[in-house]
Amino acid sequence: MKEQLYTIPVNDAFQSDCECPLCKMKQELEKNAIEYTLGPSYMEDDNRAMTDEAGFCEKHIQDLYLEKNRLGLALILSTHMAKVTKDLKELSAGANPSGKSLFKKATGTGSIGAYVDRLSHTCFICNRMNNTFDRYVDTILHLYKKDSDFPTRLKNSKGFCTYHYAMLYEKACNTFSKDVLDQFLTDIDEVYFNNMERMQEDIEWFINKFDYRYQNEPWKNAKDALPRAVMKTHSSITPDSKE
């Protein structure tokens, strides 16, 4: 199958030496979204309107703070704070004080509690990442069915983190016909479980190296086993992290 622009990130991730190609794609999307947020785009009215509305999750506001563009982040937060303050003043003026806590379950969609709860579950960067990532997952299934080389590429990978294994499993069940589905599930089961066993061996050898009886033994593939195991189980550390 001739490679298309939308298939390049997927093929590149599956050809890379990483513990989960989907994590690798998501990490790249996150990096790009952070750079986009603090790039020239933050001066555009439509982008600023979206950041004002959605705000950022706890992780991504920390990521933005660690970037070098402090002025850009200050400008983004200035208008976001102005919008939130305006909205809450309007809600507060129309509220019927009841003595209830701000963070107790809200009973009305226009309440202060409901507004803050919605705000705590929205993030401009998460939204930007997830929209593209969903298309990447669809592309994986498309390539598996249409590209004769892709199933081999998938089976030669190092498998998936637990979260993305389940995501592929559920997505395939709602997408493929029975014949294709049976083969796809067989393939992802094999590559996931085989590589989880490999990862288990690496983490057990990592543990052994803290025993004096093994101190003169080689590290084998276990020196960076801990960050890879955390990524494999929780999708949270890049495969290239080193201890």
Steps between C-alpha positions, in 0.01 A plus 500: 500500500641839402570710806274801547561809711256382768666156526857626551476568878341158556757308295787695656378417850462130426847488347662671797662322793238592761289312752171634365459664157176668609673660798774623269245659265318661791823636645585658166151650478538639850835658417356655184191628682709668769723664238191611306336647809800718579588572138368788290151347520437643847466846344215383275153587627341163418772305684488734797123455517551122524766523771282749688209256487678170569797599712755226574520186710743485792765310305497725197503830690815370669647403162423846362659666803823305442526633144701815427217724380390644833353812338283288268369295793432816700295646215303176461430481873406867518208468259405155635480641853297795377245266337473274803459797734231653277309171472514431873389852588196456275421161655554632850270798441220268391560234764280426799743466793441176687816463701606197296863443414617612157627152424196299610300341223319769306130464434476742208702528182530876553631480857844608614584144599408364160704773327813427705453125459479538122806723501699241696429240229596705193842575355594668173808278456317176585226589251752575225691177568199273528336615179806398298574190708154358432577524127831319557317210666262482203803502269652200682188297432485625141862401437451159658218427258636669186881487520639147466826601670346659807395184691864388494609844615254477789613151600867605491438791737560489875129489569290759682440646840201344674278804439560510125475121465146527641425800279596309184309194617174692557536714186559194282193325643290792382670529160605171342297216354536167682775350282723806516417554866601147601841535335558851634419397857727198466784724384464768767457236772822333392706816475360648823536194724839393361642845560345531844680178589823648361443812706431289809833322452680833468344644816573182697866515393504868599383392847764226512775755440425647845591163653872473585507153346440654156712816533768372264254368244431706183193724487380334178198705383395603850684827561208710376235241590325715759396794279407257223287296741322811626428600140382146420254498788400866525579669165687775683873483433669523163666180376829688462520594869814373668576445864 
